[in-house]
Amino acid sequence: YPGLPDHPGHALAQRQMEGFGGVVTLTLDGDLAAVERFMNALEVFTLAESLGGVESLAGHPATMSHSVLSRKQRRAMGISETMIRLSVGIEGEADLIADLNRALLAARG
């Protein structure tokens, strides 16, 4: 994440941005069932294909925005079956962290 001072692209991001973006990508250990458990456990993040709102949103590219592509095409683009994209919105930090912790625990099964 280029917003972190130790990221190799931090200096460039500082020059190009006014603040740092709120889109974060994570890859779960597990399978599609883990993704489903994670997404279903979210309470603050809203499931959405587009990540352009002020509210916190969560998307699963493999079954949403990039679902028309074959698995091989997605893999070539770096989109795994367990990749999740989060757009961090204006909700309280503690609420968002608690929501992600709850969802990560649920993903474990």
Gaussian input, Z-matrix of N, CA and C with variables (Angstrom, degrees):
# hf/3-21g

backbone

0 1
 N
 C     1     B1
 C     2     B2     1     A1
 N     3     B3     2     A2     1     D1
 C     4     B4     3     A3     2     D2
 C     5     B5     4     A4     3     D3
 N     6     B6     5     A5     4     D4
 C     7     B7     6     A6     5     D5
 C     8     B8     7     A7     6     D6
 N     9     B9     8     A8     7     D7
 C    10    B10     9     A9     8     D8
 C    11    B11    10    A10     9     D9
 N    12    B12    11    A11    10    D10
 C    13    B13    12    A12    11    D11
 C    14    B14    13    A13    12    D12
 N    15    B15    14    A14    13    D13
 C    16    B16    15    A15    14    D14
 C    17    B17    16    A16    15    D15
 N    18    B18    17    A17    16    D16
 C    19    B19    18    A18    17    D17
 C    20    B20    19    A19    18    D18
 N    21    B21    20    A20    19    D19
 C    22    B22    21    A21    20    D20
 C    23    B23    22    A22    21    D21
 N    24    B24    23    A23    22    D22
 C    25    B25    24    A24    23    D23
 C    26    B26    25    A25    24    D24
 N    27    B27    26    A26    25    D25
 C    28    B28    27    A27    26    D26
 C    29    B29    28    A28    27    D27
 N    30    B30    29    A29    28    D28
 C    31    B31    30    A30    29    D29
 C    32    B32    31    A31    30    D30
 N    33    B33    32    A32    31    D31
 C    34    B34    33    A33    32    D32
 C    35    B35    34    A34    33    D33
 N    36    B36    35    A35    34    D34
 C    37    B37    36    A36    35    D35
 C    38    B38    37    A37    36    D36
 N    39    B39    38    A38    37    D37
 C    40    B40    39    A39    38    D38
 C    41    B41    40    A40    39    D39
 N    42    B42    41    A41    40    D40
 C    43    B43    42    A42    41    D41
 C    44    B44    43    A43    42    D42
 N    45    B45    44    A44    43    D43
 C    46    B46    45    A45    44    D44
 C    47    B47    46    A46    45    D45
 N    48    B48    47    A47    46    D46
 C    49    B49    48    A48    47    D47
 C    50    B50    49    A49    48    D48
 N    51    B51    50    A50    49    D49
 C    52    B52    51    A51    50    D50
 C    53    B53    52    A52    51    D51
 N    54    B54    53    A53    52    D52
 C    55    B55    54    A54    53    D53
 C    56    B56    55    A55    54    D54
 N    57    B57    56    A56    55    D55
 C    58    B58    57    A57    56    D56
 C    59    B59    58    A58    57    D57
 N    60    B60    59    A59    58    D58
 C    61    B61    60    A60    59    D59
 C    62    B62    61    A61    60    D60
 N    63    B63    62    A62    61    D61
 C    64    B64    63    A63    62    D62
 C    65    B65    64    A64    63    D63
 N    66    B66    65    A65    64    D64
 C    67    B67    66    A66    65    D65
 C    68    B68    67    A67    66    D66
 N    69    B69    68    A68    67    D67
 C    70    B70    69    A69    68    D68
 C    71    B71    70    A70    69    D69
 N    72    B72    71    A71    70    D70
 C    73    B73    72    A72    71    D71
 C    74    B74    73    A73    72    D72
 N    75    B75    74    A74    73    D73
 C    76    B76    75    A75    74    D74
 C    77    B77    76    A76    75    D75
 N    78    B78    77    A77    76    D76
 C    79    B79    78    A78    77    D77
 C    80    B80    79    A79    78    D78
 N    81    B81    80    A80    79    D79
 C    82    B82    81    A81    80    D80
 C    83    B83    82    A82    81    D81
 N    84    B84    83    A83    82    D82
 C    85    B85    84    A84    83    D83
 C    86    B86    85    A85    84    D84
 N    87    B87    86    A86    85    D85
 C    88    B88    87    A87    86    D86
 C    89    B89    88    A88    87    D87
 N    90    B90    89    A89    88    D88
 C    91    B91    90    A90    89    D89
 C    92    B92    91    A91    90    D90
 N    93    B93    92    A92    91    D91
 C    94    B94    93    A93    92    D92
 C    95    B95    94    A94    93    D93
 N    96    B96    95    A95    94    D94
 C    97    B97    96    A96    95    D95
 C    98    B98    97    A97    96    D96
 N    99    B99    98    A98    97    D97
 C   100   B100    99    A99    98    D98
 C   101   B101   100   A100    99    D99
 N   102   B102   101   A101   100   D100
 C   103   B103   102   A102   101   D101
 C   104   B104   103   A103   102   D102
 N   105   B105   104   A104   103   D103
 C   106   B106   105   A105   104   D104
 C   107   B107   106   A106   105   D105
 N   108   B108   107   A107   106   D106
 C   109   B109   108   A108   107   D107
 C   110   B110   109   A109   108   D108
 N   111   B111   110   A110   109   D109
 C   112   B112   111   A111   110   D110
 C   113   B113   112   A112   111   D111
 N   114   B114   113   A113   112   D112
 C   115   B115   114   A114   113   D113
 C   116   B116   115   A115   114   D114
 N   117   B117   116   A116   115   D115
 C   118   B118   117   A117   116   D116
 C   119   B119   118   A118   117   D117
 N   120   B120   119   A119   118   D118
 C   121   B121   120   A120   119   D119
 C   122   B122   121   A121   120   D120
 N   123   B123   122   A122   121   D121
 C   124   B124   123   A123   122   D122
 C   125   B125   124   A124   123   D123
 N   126   B126   125   A125   124   D124
 C   127   B127   126   A126   125   D125
 C   128   B128   127   A127   126   D126
 N   129   B129   128   A128   127   D127
 C   130   B130   129   A129   128   D128
 C   131   B131   130   A130   129   D129
 N   132   B132   131   A131   130   D130
 C   133   B133   132   A132   131   D131
 C   134   B134   133   A133   132   D132
 N   135   B135   134   A134   133   D133
 C   136   B136   135   A135   134   D134
 C   137   B137   136   A136   135   D135
 N   138   B138   137   A137   136   D136
 C   139   B139   138   A138   137   D137
 C   140   B140   139   A139   138   D138
 N   141   B141   140   A140   139   D139
 C   142   B142   141   A141   140   D140
 C   143   B143   142   A142   141   D141
 N   144   B144   143   A143   142   D142
 C   145   B145   144   A144   143   D143
 C   146   B146   145   A145   144   D144
 N   147   B147   146   A146   145   D145
 C   148   B148   147   A147   146   D146
 C   149   B149   148   A148   147   D147
 N   150   B150   149   A149   148   D148
 C   151   B151   150   A150   149   D149
 C   152   B152   151   A151   150   D150
 N   153   B153   152   A152   151   D151
 C   154   B154   153   A153   152   D152
 C   155   B155   154   A154   153   D153
 N   156   B156   155   A155   154   D154
 C   157   B157   156   A156   155   D155
 C   158   B158   157   A157   156   D156
 N   159   B159   158   A158   157   D157
 C   160   B160   159   A159   158   D158
 C   161   B161   160   A160   159   D159
 N   162   B162   161   A161   160   D160
 C   163   B163   162   A162   161   D161
 C   164   B164   163   A163   162   D162
 N   165   B165   164   A164   163   D163
 C   166   B166   165   A165   164   D164
 C   167   B167   166   A166   165   D165
 N   168   B168   167   A167   166   D166
 C   169   B169   168   A168   167   D167
 C   170   B170   169   A169   168   D168
 N   171   B171   170   A170   169   D169
 C   172   B172   171   A171   170   D170
 C   173   B173   172   A172   171   D171
 N   174   B174   173   A173   172   D172
 C   175   B175   174   A174   173   D173
 C   176   B176   175   A175   174   D174
 N   177   B177   176   A176   175   D175
 C   178   B178   177   A177   176   D176
 C   179   B179   178   A178   177   D177
 N   180   B180   179   A179   178   D178
 C   181   B181   180   A180   179   D179
 C   182   B182   181   A181   180   D180
 N   183   B183   182   A182   181   D181
 C   184   B184   183   A183   182   D182
 C   185   B185   184   A184   183   D183
 N   186   B186   185   A185   184   D184
 C   187   B187   186   A186   185   D185
 C   188   B188   187   A187   186   D186
 N   189   B189   188   A188   187   D187
 C   190   B190   189   A189   188   D188
 C   191   B191   190   A190   189   D189
 N   192   B192   191   A191   190   D190
 C   193   B193   192   A192   191   D191
 C   194   B194   193   A193   192   D192
 N   195   B195   194   A194   193   D193
 C   196   B196   195   A195   194   D194
 C   197   B197   196   A196   195   D195
 N   198   B198   197   A197   196   D196
 C   199   B199   198   A198   197   D197
 C   200   B200   199   A199   198   D198
 N   201   B201   200   A200   199   D199
 C   202   B202   201   A201   200   D200
 C   203   B203   202   A202   201   D201
 N   204   B204   203   A203   202   D202
 C   205   B205   204   A204   203   D203
 C   206   B206   205   A205   204   D204
 N   207   B207   206   A206   205   D205
 C   208   B208   207   A207   206   D206
 C   209   B209   208   A208   207   D207
 N   210   B210   209   A209   208   D208
 C   211   B211   210   A210   209   D209
 C   212   B212   211   A211   210   D210
 N   213   B213   212   A212   211   D211
 C   214   B214   213   A213   212   D212
 C   215   B215   214   A214   213   D213
 N   216   B216   215   A215   214   D214
 C   217   B217   216   A216   215   D215
 C   218   B218   217   A217   216   D216
 N   219   B219   218   A218   217   D217
 C   220   B220   219   A219   218   D218
 C   221   B221   220   A220   219   D219
 N   222   B222   221   A221   220   D220
 C   223   B223   222   A222   221   D221
 C   224   B224   223   A223   222   D222
 N   225   B225   224   A224   223   D223
 C   226   B226   225   A225   224   D224
 C   227   B227   226   A226   225   D225
 N   228   B228   227   A227   226   D226
 C   229   B229   228   A228   227   D227
 C   230   B230   229   A229   228   D228
 N   231   B231   230   A230   229   D229
 C   232   B232   231   A231   230   D230
 C   233   B233   232   A232   231   D231
 N   234   B234   233   A233   232   D232
 C   235   B235   234   A234   233   D233
 C   236   B236   235   A235   234   D234
 N   237   B237   236   A236   235   D235
 C   238   B238   237   A237   236   D236
 C   239   B239   238   A238   237   D237
 N   240   B240   239   A239   238   D238
 C   241   B241   240   A240   239   D239
 C   242   B242   241   A241   240   D240
 N   243   B243   242   A242   241   D241
 C   244   B244   243   A243   242   D242
 C   245   B245   244   A244   243   D243
 N   246   B246   245   A245   244   D244
 C   247   B247   246   A246   245   D245
 C   248   B248   247   A247   246   D246
 N   249   B249   248   A248   247   D247
 C   250   B250   249   A249   248   D248
 C   251   B251   250   A250   249   D249
 N   252   B252   251   A251   250   D250
 C   253   B253   252   A252   251   D251
 C   254   B254   253   A253   252   D252
 N   255   B255   254   A254   253   D253
 C   256   B256   255   A255   254   D254
 C   257   B257   256   A256   255   D255
 N   258   B258   257   A257   256   D256
 C   259   B259   258   A258   257   D257
 C   260   B260   259   A259   258   D258
 N   261   B261   260   A260   259   D259
 C   262   B262   261   A261   260   D260
 C   263   B263   262   A262   261   D261
 N   264   B264   263   A263   262   D262
 C   265   B265   264   A264   263   D263
 C   266   B266   265   A265   264   D264
 N   267   B267   266   A266   265   D265
 C   268   B268   267   A267   266   D266
 C   269   B269   268   A268   267   D267
 N   270   B270   269   A269   268   D268
 C   271   B271   270   A270   269   D269
 C   272   B272   271   A271   270   D270
 N   273   B273   272   A272   271   D271
 C   274   B274   273   A273   272   D272
 C   275   B275   274   A274   273   D273
 N   276   B276   275   A275   274   D274
 C   277   B277   276   A276   275   D275
 C   278   B278   277   A277   276   D276
 N   279   B279   278   A278   277   D277
 C   280   B280   279   A279   278   D278
 C   281   B281   280   A280   279   D279
 N   282   B282   281   A281   280   D280
 C   283   B283   282   A282   281   D281
 C   284   B284   283   A283   282   D282
 N   285   B285   284   A284   283   D283
 C   286   B286   285   A285   284   D284
 C   287   B287   286   A286   285   D285
 N   288   B288   287   A287   286   D286
 C   289   B289   288   A288   287   D287
 C   290   B290   289   A289   288   D288
 N   291   B291   290   A290   289   D289
 C   292   B292   291   A291   290   D290
 C   293   B293   292   A292   291   D291
 N   294   B294   293   A293   292   D292
 C   295   B295   294   A294   293   D293
 C   296   B296   295   A295   294   D294
 N   297   B297   296   A296   295   D295
 C   298   B298   297   A297   296   D296
 C   299   B299   298   A298   297   D297
 N   300   B300   299   A299   298   D298
 C   301   B301   300   A300   299   D299
 C   302   B302   301   A301   300   D300
 N   303   B303   302   A302   301   D301
 C   304   B304   303   A303   302   D302
 C   305   B305   304   A304   303   D303
 N   306   B306   305   A305   304   D304
 C   307   B307   306   A306   305   D305
 C   308   B308   307   A307   306   D306
 N   309   B309   308   A308   307   D307
 C   310   B310   309   A309   308   D308
 C   311   B311   310   A310   309   D309
 N   312   B312   311   A311   310   D310
 C   313   B313   312   A312   311   D311
 C   314   B314   313   A313   312   D312
 N   315   B315   314   A314   313   D313
 C   316   B316   315   A315   314   D314
 C   317   B317   316   A316   315   D315
 N   318   B318   317   A317   316   D316
 C   319   B319   318   A318   317   D317
 C   320   B320   319   A319   318   D318
 N   321   B321   320   A320   319   D319
 C   322   B322   321   A321   320   D320
 C   323   B323   322   A322   321   D321
 N   324   B324   323   A323   322   D322
 C   325   B325   324   A324   323   D323
 C   326   B326   325   A325   324   D324

   B1=1.4494
   B2=1.5185
   B3=1.3425
   B4=1.4642
   B5=1.5278
   B6=1.3189
   B7=1.4623
   B8=1.5158
   B9=1.3344
   B10=1.4595
   B11=1.5288
   B12=1.3194
   B13=1.4668
   B14=1.5198
   B15=1.3372
   B16=1.4658
   B17=1.5293
   B18=1.3412
   B19=1.4713
   B20=1.5337
   B21=1.3347
   B22=1.4745
   B23=1.5302
   B24=1.3323
   B25=1.4630
   B26=1.5172
   B27=1.3288
   B28=1.4687
   B29=1.5350
   B30=1.3155
   B31=1.4668
   B32=1.5300
   B33=1.3221
   B34=1.4623
   B35=1.5269
   B36=1.3131
   B37=1.4630
   B38=1.5237
   B39=1.3123
   B40=1.4648
   B41=1.5257
   B42=1.3267
   B43=1.4703
   B44=1.5184
   B45=1.3236
   B46=1.4597
   B47=1.5275
   B48=1.3143
   B49=1.4656
   B50=1.5219
   B51=1.3077
   B52=1.4606
   B53=1.5177
   B54=1.3054
   B55=1.4575
   B56=1.5179
   B57=1.3008
   B58=1.4478
   B59=1.5162
   B60=1.2968
   B61=1.4542
   B62=1.5092
   B63=1.3182
   B64=1.4440
   B65=1.5127
   B66=1.3406
   B67=1.4594
   B68=1.5228
   B69=1.3140
   B70=1.4558
   B71=1.5257
   B72=1.3169
   B73=1.4606
   B74=1.5181
   B75=1.3203
   B76=1.4514
   B77=1.5138
   B78=1.3091
   B79=1.4606
   B80=1.5218
   B81=1.3122
   B82=1.4577
   B83=1.5215
   B84=1.3171
   B85=1.4567
   B86=1.5179
   B87=1.2892
   B88=1.4530
   B89=1.5133
   B90=1.3202
   B91=1.4510
   B92=1.5290
   B93=1.3388
   B94=1.4649
   B95=1.5244
   B96=1.3133
   B97=1.4672
   B98=1.5267
   B99=1.3341
   B100=1.4679
   B101=1.5193
   B102=1.3319
   B103=1.4681
   B104=1.5256
   B105=1.3247
   B106=1.4662
   B107=1.5263
   B108=1.3257
   B109=1.4603
   B110=1.5215
   B111=1.3367
   B112=1.4636
   B113=1.5275
   B114=1.3196
   B115=1.4690
   B116=1.5307
   B117=1.3236
   B118=1.4626
   B119=1.5246
   B120=1.3258
   B121=1.4619
   B122=1.5219
   B123=1.3421
   B124=1.4622
   B125=1.5215
   B126=1.3287
   B127=1.4560
   B128=1.5225
   B129=1.3254
   B130=1.4641
   B131=1.5192
   B132=1.3300
   B133=1.4626
   B134=1.5228
   B135=1.3271
   B136=1.4593
   B137=1.5155
   B138=1.3305
   B139=1.4559
   B140=1.5249
   B141=1.3370
   B142=1.4625
   B143=1.5166
   B144=1.3138
   B145=1.4603
   B146=1.5264
   B147=1.3254
   B148=1.4545
   B149=1.5199
   B150=1.3201
   B151=1.4569
   B152=1.5279
   B153=1.3244
   B154=1.4564
   B155=1.5066
   B156=1.3150
   B157=1.4558
   B158=1.5147
   B159=1.3463
   B160=1.4613
   B161=1.5229
   B162=1.3355
   B163=1.4519
   B164=1.5249
   B165=1.3103
   B166=1.4617
   B167=1.5196
   B168=1.3214
   B169=1.4560
   B170=1.5230
   B171=1.3217
   B172=1.4629
   B173=1.5205
   B174=1.3167
   B175=1.4532
   B176=1.5136
   B177=1.3225
   B178=1.4628
   B179=1.5305
   B180=1.3393
   B181=1.4636
   B182=1.5289
   B183=1.3372
   B184=1.4716
   B185=1.5242
   B186=1.3291
   B187=1.4658
   B188=1.5190
   B189=1.3220
   B190=1.4607
   B191=1.5368
   B192=1.3138
   B193=1.4660
   B194=1.5219
   B195=1.3275
   B196=1.4603
   B197=1.5256
   B198=1.3182
   B199=1.4648
   B200=1.5259
   B201=1.3266
   B202=1.4720
   B203=1.5278
   B204=1.3167
   B205=1.4593
   B206=1.5280
   B207=1.3087
   B208=1.4640
   B209=1.5245
   B210=1.3178
   B211=1.4578
   B212=1.5308
   B213=1.3269
   B214=1.4656
   B215=1.5308
   B216=1.3236
   B217=1.4655
   B218=1.5307
   B219=1.3286
   B220=1.4669
   B221=1.5218
   B222=1.3220
   B223=1.4583
   B224=1.5324
   B225=1.3309
   B226=1.4718
   B227=1.5276
   B228=1.3174
   B229=1.4647
   B230=1.5274
   B231=1.3319
   B232=1.4609
   B233=1.5203
   B234=1.3246
   B235=1.4630
   B236=1.5253
   B237=1.3095
   B238=1.4629
   B239=1.5219
   B240=1.3199
   B241=1.4691
   B242=1.5261
   B243=1.3261
   B244=1.4658
   B245=1.5270
   B246=1.3318
   B247=1.4610
   B248=1.5256
   B249=1.3136
   B250=1.4587
   B251=1.5166
   B252=1.3310
   B253=1.4625
   B254=1.5182
   B255=1.3158
   B256=1.4542
   B257=1.5196
   B258=1.3074
   B259=1.4541
   B260=1.5202
   B261=1.3120
   B262=1.4549
   B263=1.5180
   B264=1.3042
   B265=1.4602
   B266=1.5180
   B267=1.3176
   B268=1.4608
   B269=1.5324
   B270=1.3127
   B271=1.4511
   B272=1.5314
   B273=1.2974
   B274=1.4607
   B275=1.5162
   B276=1.3177
   B277=1.4669
   B278=1.5241
   B279=1.3226
   B280=1.4669
   B281=1.5249
   B282=1.3337
   B283=1.4619
   B284=1.5268
   B285=1.3271
   B286=1.4604
   B287=1.5306
   B288=1.3054
   B289=1.4620
   B290=1.5210
   B291=1.3189
   B292=1.4745
   B293=1.5230
   B294=1.3315
   B295=1.4647
   B296=1.5212
   B297=1.3152
   B298=1.4650
   B299=1.5256
   B300=1.3209
   B301=1.4637
   B302=1.5218
   B303=1.3253
   B304=1.4660
   B305=1.5327
   B306=1.3361
   B307=1.4661
   B308=1.5312
   B309=1.3163
   B310=1.4718
   B311=1.5270
   B312=1.3065
   B313=1.4622
   B314=1.5123
   B315=1.3165
   B316=1.4556
   B317=1.5266
   B318=1.3159
   B319=1.4663
   B320=1.5258
   B321=1.3027
   B322=1.4666
   B323=1.5199
   B324=1.3267
   B325=1.4669
   B326=1.4650
   A1=108.87
   A2=118.68
   A3=121.23
   A4=114.46
   A5=118.40
   A6=120.38
   A7=113.01
   A8=116.80
   A9=120.34
   A10=109.98
   A11=117.23
   A12=120.68
   A13=114.58
   A14=119.04
   A15=119.97
   A16=113.02
   A17=118.15
   A18=120.68
   A19=109.39
   A20=119.03
   A21=121.17
   A22=113.63
   A23=118.40
   A24=120.97
   A25=113.97
   A26=117.29
   A27=121.04
   A28=112.45
   A29=117.54
   A30=120.52
   A31=110.75
   A32=116.86
   A33=121.05
   A34=110.42
   A35=117.01
   A36=120.72
   A37=111.04
   A38=117.30
   A39=120.68
   A40=111.41
   A41=116.35
   A42=119.80
   A43=111.84
   A44=117.65
   A45=121.26
   A46=114.47
   A47=118.07
   A48=120.78
   A49=112.25
   A50=113.91
   A51=120.93
   A52=105.66
   A53=117.01
   A54=120.99
   A55=108.46
   A56=116.67
   A57=120.80
   A58=110.00
   A59=115.90
   A60=121.73
   A61=113.22
   A62=115.19
   A63=121.00
   A64=113.62
   A65=118.19
   A66=120.02
   A67=108.08
   A68=114.86
   A69=122.22
   A70=107.78
   A71=116.68
   A72=121.29
   A73=108.42
   A74=115.63
   A75=120.05
   A76=108.61
   A77=115.57
   A78=121.73
   A79=107.47
   A80=115.44
   A81=120.70
   A82=110.59
   A83=116.35
   A84=120.48
   A85=105.35
   A86=117.52
   A87=119.92
   A88=112.13
   A89=115.25
   A90=121.52
   A91=110.03
   A92=116.26
   A93=119.50
   A94=111.96
   A95=117.52
   A96=119.73
   A97=110.57
   A98=116.93
   A99=120.77
   A100=110.32
   A101=116.54
   A102=120.72
   A103=109.63
   A104=116.61
   A105=120.65
   A106=110.97
   A107=117.42
   A108=120.42
   A109=110.66
   A110=116.67
   A111=121.61
   A112=110.32
   A113=116.28
   A114=120.06
   A115=111.62
   A116=117.13
   A117=120.77
   A118=112.45
   A119=117.42
   A120=120.95
   A121=112.98
   A122=117.81
   A123=120.16
   A124=110.21
   A125=116.31
   A126=121.26
   A127=112.33
   A128=117.49
   A129=121.46
   A130=109.92
   A131=117.24
   A132=121.57
   A133=108.33
   A134=116.75
   A135=122.73
   A136=109.02
   A137=116.66
   A138=121.30
   A139=108.81
   A140=117.08
   A141=121.37
   A142=110.27
   A143=116.29
   A144=120.65
   A145=110.70
   A146=116.94
   A147=122.25
   A148=108.41
   A149=117.12
   A150=120.71
   A151=111.85
   A152=118.01
   A153=120.14
   A154=117.28
   A155=120.56
   A156=120.79
   A157=112.66
   A158=116.38
   A159=120.61
   A160=110.95
   A161=116.07
   A162=120.00
   A163=109.17
   A164=116.50
   A165=120.89
   A166=109.36
   A167=115.37
   A168=121.91
   A169=110.06
   A170=116.23
   A171=122.07
   A172=108.70
   A173=116.58
   A174=121.23
   A175=111.55
   A176=115.16
   A177=121.98
   A178=106.79
   A179=117.32
   A180=121.09
   A181=115.07
   A182=118.31
   A183=120.65
   A184=112.54
   A185=117.61
   A186=120.06
   A187=112.75
   A188=116.53
   A189=119.31
   A190=110.37
   A191=116.91
   A192=122.01
   A193=114.63
   A194=118.58
   A195=121.90
   A196=112.65
   A197=116.77
   A198=120.64
   A199=113.20
   A200=118.07
   A201=120.25
   A202=111.77
   A203=117.24
   A204=121.15
   A205=109.61
   A206=115.65
   A207=119.41
   A208=109.15
   A209=115.76
   A210=120.75
   A211=109.98
   A212=116.81
   A213=121.67
   A214=110.78
   A215=117.63
   A216=121.18
   A217=110.66
   A218=115.91
   A219=119.16
   A220=110.47
   A221=116.51
   A222=120.66
   A223=110.36
   A224=117.13
   A225=120.87
   A226=111.70
   A227=115.97
   A228=121.36
   A229=112.40
   A230=116.09
   A231=120.22
   A232=114.01
   A233=116.62
   A234=121.35
   A235=108.35
   A236=115.27
   A237=119.90
   A238=109.97
   A239=114.99
   A240=120.67
   A241=111.79
   A242=116.62
   A243=119.73
   A244=113.15
   A245=116.87
   A246=120.72
   A247=110.03
   A248=115.19
   A249=122.41
   A250=107.28
   A251=116.03
   A252=120.32
   A253=108.57
   A254=114.69
   A255=121.53
   A256=109.47
   A257=116.50
   A258=121.95
   A259=106.10
   A260=116.46
   A261=121.38
   A262=109.31
   A263=115.42
   A264=121.67
   A265=113.42
   A266=114.51
   A267=120.94
   A268=114.07
   A269=118.05
   A270=119.75
   A271=110.57
   A272=115.71
   A273=120.64
   A274=112.54
   A275=115.48
   A276=121.71
   A277=111.79
   A278=117.77
   A279=120.98
   A280=110.84
   A281=117.72
   A282=121.30
   A283=111.06
   A284=116.54
   A285=121.06
   A286=110.84
   A287=116.66
   A288=120.78
   A289=110.37
   A290=116.81
   A291=120.19
   A292=110.51
   A293=116.72
   A294=120.68
   A295=110.76
   A296=117.40
   A297=121.09
   A298=111.39
   A299=117.44
   A300=120.15
   A301=111.01
   A302=117.30
   A303=122.12
   A304=109.95
   A305=116.19
   A306=120.83
   A307=111.11
   A308=117.50
   A309=120.16
   A310=110.71
   A311=117.69
   A312=120.02
   A313=110.91
   A314=117.71
   A315=121.88
   A316=110.65
   A317=117.67
   A318=121.89
   A319=111.05
   A320=116.66
   A321=120.70
   A322=112.33
   A323=115.41
   A324=120.20
   A325=115.50
   D1=118.79
   D2=-174.06
   D3=-67.70
   D4=-8.81
   D5=176.09
   D6=-75.76
   D7=-14.93
   D8=179.11
   D9=-84.79
   D10=133.46
   D11=-177.01
   D12=-56.34
   D13=-28.41
   D14=-177.74
   D15=-89.55
   D16=1.22
   D17=177.19
   D18=-71.92
   D19=138.98
   D20=-178.13
   D21=-59.99
   D22=-25.45
   D23=-179.34
   D24=-99.11
   D25=13.23
   D26=-175.10
   D27=-60.96
   D28=-47.76
   D29=-177.64
   D30=-61.93
   D31=-42.26
   D32=178.20
   D33=-63.44
   D34=-44.73
   D35=179.38
   D36=-61.98
   D37=-38.88
   D38=177.60
   D39=-61.41
   D40=-38.89
   D41=179.64
   D42=-71.98
   D43=-32.85
   D44=-173.18
   D45=-93.73
   D46=-17.97
   D47=-172.26
   D48=-120.51
   D49=154.65
   D50=167.83
   D51=-102.84
   D52=90.02
   D53=-172.00
   D54=86.83
   D55=-178.84
   D56=-177.03
   D57=-117.54
   D58=151.11
   D59=-176.80
   D60=-65.97
   D61=161.13
   D62=-178.15
   D63=-109.92
   D64=18.00
   D65=177.48
   D66=-97.84
   D67=125.75
   D68=-177.84
   D69=-124.94
   D70=138.07
   D71=177.23
   D72=-113.41
   D73=135.51
   D74=176.05
   D75=-134.13
   D76=154.64
   D77=177.03
   D78=-122.20
   D79=122.23
   D80=-179.75
   D81=-79.46
   D82=145.25
   D83=166.64
   D84=-75.85
   D85=128.23
   D86=179.58
   D87=135.07
   D88=-150.40
   D89=-175.21
   D90=-131.88
   D91=-168.52
   D92=-179.59
   D93=-62.88
   D94=-29.74
   D95=176.67
   D96=-63.93
   D97=-37.50
   D98=176.62
   D99=-65.53
   D100=-40.60
   D101=177.20
   D102=-61.15
   D103=-45.32
   D104=-179.70
   D105=-61.61
   D106=-43.39
   D107=178.28
   D108=-62.90
   D109=-42.50
   D110=179.13
   D111=-60.52
   D112=-52.02
   D113=-177.00
   D114=-63.35
   D115=-40.49
   D116=-179.42
   D117=-68.95
   D118=-24.12
   D119=-178.89
   D120=-83.39
   D121=-16.05
   D122=179.80
   D123=-65.35
   D124=136.11
   D125=177.64
   D126=-119.08
   D127=-31.48
   D128=179.52
   D129=-91.76
   D130=-46.83
   D131=176.31
   D132=-69.59
   D133=136.54
   D134=177.66
   D135=-101.01
   D136=136.63
   D137=177.98
   D138=-69.68
   D139=126.97
   D140=-177.43
   D141=-155.28
   D142=145.92
   D143=177.79
   D144=-80.36
   D145=-35.47
   D146=178.27
   D147=-99.72
   D148=138.08
   D149=-176.96
   D150=-105.79
   D151=41.18
   D152=-172.20
   D153=-108.35
   D154=17.78
   D155=-178.34
   D156=-98.26
   D157=179.13
   D158=176.22
   D159=-86.86
   D160=-16.30
   D161=177.56
   D162=-86.18
   D163=158.67
   D164=179.20
   D165=-73.18
   D166=131.76
   D167=-174.90
   D168=-128.90
   D169=151.56
   D170=177.79
   D171=-129.32
   D172=136.33
   D173=178.38
   D174=-133.77
   D175=152.36
   D176=177.46
   D177=-118.92
   D178=94.15
   D179=-173.84
   D180=-52.28
   D181=-38.19
   D182=-175.88
   D183=-62.56
   D184=-30.16
   D185=-179.47
   D186=-113.06
   D187=1.26
   D188=-178.19
   D189=-123.50
   D190=-97.39
   D191=-171.81
   D192=-61.93
   D193=-28.48
   D194=-177.79
   D195=-117.60
   D196=20.71
   D197=-175.42
   D198=-67.84
   D199=-21.53
   D200=-179.90
   D201=-75.12
   D202=-15.41
   D203=178.74
   D204=-84.69
   D205=152.24
   D206=175.70
   D207=-70.58
   D208=161.40
   D209=177.34
   D210=-57.53
   D211=-40.34
   D212=179.38
   D213=-62.68
   D214=-42.88
   D215=178.59
   D216=-64.48
   D217=-44.03
   D218=178.82
   D219=-61.62
   D220=-44.48
   D221=-180.00
   D222=-59.40
   D223=-41.25
   D224=178.89
   D225=-63.10
   D226=-26.99
   D227=178.71
   D228=-89.51
   D229=-0.39
   D230=-179.63
   D231=83.45
   D232=17.99
   D233=-179.40
   D234=-101.97
   D235=105.34
   D236=-179.93
   D237=-86.30
   D238=168.75
   D239=179.00
   D240=-68.10
   D241=-20.46
   D242=-177.35
   D243=-109.64
   D244=13.14
   D245=177.36
   D246=-75.69
   D247=135.93
   D248=176.79
   D249=-128.14
   D250=138.70
   D251=176.43
   D252=-112.01
   D253=133.00
   D254=179.02
   D255=-118.02
   D256=133.60
   D257=172.30
   D258=-110.09
   D259=112.64
   D260=-175.21
   D261=-81.59
   D262=124.71
   D263=-176.93
   D264=-102.66
   D265=-148.16
   D266=-170.73
   D267=-96.40
   D268=3.58
   D269=179.46
   D270=-66.57
   D271=167.28
   D272=-179.59
   D273=-64.85
   D274=140.16
   D275=-178.46
   D276=-56.23
   D277=-45.52
   D278=-178.53
   D279=-62.88
   D280=-38.60
   D281=178.57
   D282=-64.61
   D283=-41.86
   D284=-179.41
   D285=-66.83
   D286=-43.65
   D287=179.54
   D288=-63.70
   D289=-43.65
   D290=178.45
   D291=-62.36
   D292=-39.79
   D293=179.47
   D294=-63.41
   D295=-45.14
   D296=179.39
   D297=-66.31
   D298=-40.84
   D299=177.05
   D300=-60.52
   D301=-44.61
   D302=179.34
   D303=-61.12
   D304=-44.76
   D305=-177.91
   D306=-68.06
   D307=-39.17
   D308=178.27
   D309=-64.96
   D310=-39.11
   D311=176.00
   D312=-64.81
   D313=-40.94
   D314=178.72
   D315=-64.35
   D316=-37.01
   D317=-178.42
   D318=-63.39
   D319=-28.68
   D320=-179.81
   D321=-67.19
   D322=-22.14
   D323=177.03
   D324=93.62

